[in-house]
Each structure stands twice: as C-alpha cells, then as structure tokens.
Amino acid sequence: MLSRRDFGKQVAAVVAARAIIPGGLMGQVQPVVEETAPQFSVMMWALNKRGSFDENLERVAEAGYRHVELVGEFARWSEEDWHRILTRMKALKITVDATSGVKLGFADPSGGDGFLAELKAFIPTVQRLGCGQIILLSGKRVEGAGPGVQHATSIETLKRAADILGGASLTGVIEPIDRLENPSIYLDGVTEAFEIVRAVGSSKVKVLYDLYHEQRGQGNLIEKLEKNIDEVGLIHVADVPGRHEPGTGEVNYVNIYRKLEELHYRGVIAMEFYPTGDVVETLRRAREEAIQWKR
C-alpha cells in the first residue's frame, strides 16, 4: 500500500531528479508538447456532498482543471439554469468532456432498439453541452440468457450505435462496473470490454477504463493498459478502498501514471473520487501529482 506521504515523496524525488538529469524518466528526452498532453477532468457527482453544482464548478476551475464530466445533472436544469451554467463554464474556460445519460443498457438481447432510440434522442442534449463523449453502460445480466448471448448482443448493438455516434461526430465509451458496487451489472471488467470494442471495430466506440472499478473487481491494472491502450477512450481515477484521492489506498498511481506516459496516452484522465480534505487543494494536488509523469 502506498501512503499519501510516500506517494508525495516519490513525486518530489522525480521532480528533483529531472531538475539535474535531462530527459526525465529513464534518461529519455521527453519534450513538453502541451497540445498533445493528456487533459484532466473532474467527475462532478463525486463532489455533491461538498457543495452545490455551481460552487463545485468554481472549485474545479480554481484547482486548475479545464474539463468536467456529468451524470445527468442537466435533466433537472431549468432554461435559466442552462443559461447560467453554460455561461459560467465559458467564462471559466471549462468544457464537458464526457457525460452519461442513456439509461438503457447495450447488452440486453431484447432491448437493442430501445437503447439506440434513447441514444439518438440524447444526442441534442450532448451537443448542447458541447460534449464529445457519451458514457454507455451494459445494463443488467439477463437471467436465462445463454452463454455468449449478451456478449454478442453488445457487439451488434454497439456496431449500430457507432453509426449513430459517427453521424453526430461523437464517441461512445463503454464502462464496466465492479459487482461489489453493482451486483446485477452485466459488463464487470475491462477484459471483456476490450474484446467487445475490438469486435465492433469502430473508432467511435472505445473503453472507459475506470481504475477504481477494475481494481475492486479484477486487478492487474497495468498489464491491461499495456495490451489495450489503443482502445482506451477515457480513464477514471480513484483509490481503493474508499474511493478517495490517489495515495490514500492500495493502488500505486505513481506506476500507473508512469506507464500511461510510456504508452503515450493522450486522452482525458478524470478524477472521480471523494476528496478527504479541502476540495480545491485535494483536486489540485491530484492533478499536479499526475502531471509530473507527463513531462
């Protein structure tokens, strides 16, 4: 287990080493190219208990983030809310990089048409948010479904979804959820998610690699990154147990961030954790610790 103190010491040691050893990690020259560096985001629902949406939006900006992710908060917004929030986000230079909002699952053998209809209907909202990615869930395991039926259903439904997404210049990212959190979920690990995405064969369907869920349910986080990085569309970060910031639990995020740099990951890394301390300071520290491995 890597404590916060040890995590901070490792980051500080690397920063100090880079000050005297050109080239950063392993002595290799790694020039900073800001426009191709990974972006950092915050999943807003994880801050719900610490203040209102508007308050937390300000905190996210103060912590240095330029993206947020949503889970359907906008369903309760009035037109006045929409105007106020989008105007404030523009002023803060914050955009929505991903959102969920499609309630039906893609793995239901009898629900493919309903899933696709809901996806189509959701697109205008996503476009209003200025968002580029939709988080998609499999839905429940179907009792009595034969072996491989829901896997095959997922592939066929997502092939059809890829056409819809492509027509709207959007990407879908499928997210497995561990069964400790959701005992009835069908897709519970990234191994099958990567198999599904490869079978779909479209750049419009990728995997949301949630490191928290995968550690709880399956583990072996880094090897799966190494084997499947080209199919990763989004990464979510939280430590285990407790879903708090990196350094509070058992996941060695120093090694994960280092591996993401080695693999040239340039997508979004979203913080989806409950801060244990001051929201702004904890979010800022999490971003700064992660970005040390991107330089």
TAVENSUL-V345128 format. One record per helix or strand of 2 or more residues. SS is the DSSP state (2 for helix, 1 for strand). FROM is the first residue (numbers start at 1). TO is the last residue. If there is no record, write none. Layout:
BEGIN
ss = <SS	SS>
from = <FROM	FROM>
to = <TO	TO>
END
This chain:
BEGIN
ss = <2	2	2	1	2	2	1	2	2	1	2	1	2	1	2	1	2	2	1	2	1	2>
from = <4	25	34	39	44	53	67	73	79	95	112	133	149	171	190	205	211	221	232	253	268	279>
to = <20	27	36	43	50	62	70	76	92	99	129	136	167	175	200	210	217	231	237	262	271	294>
END
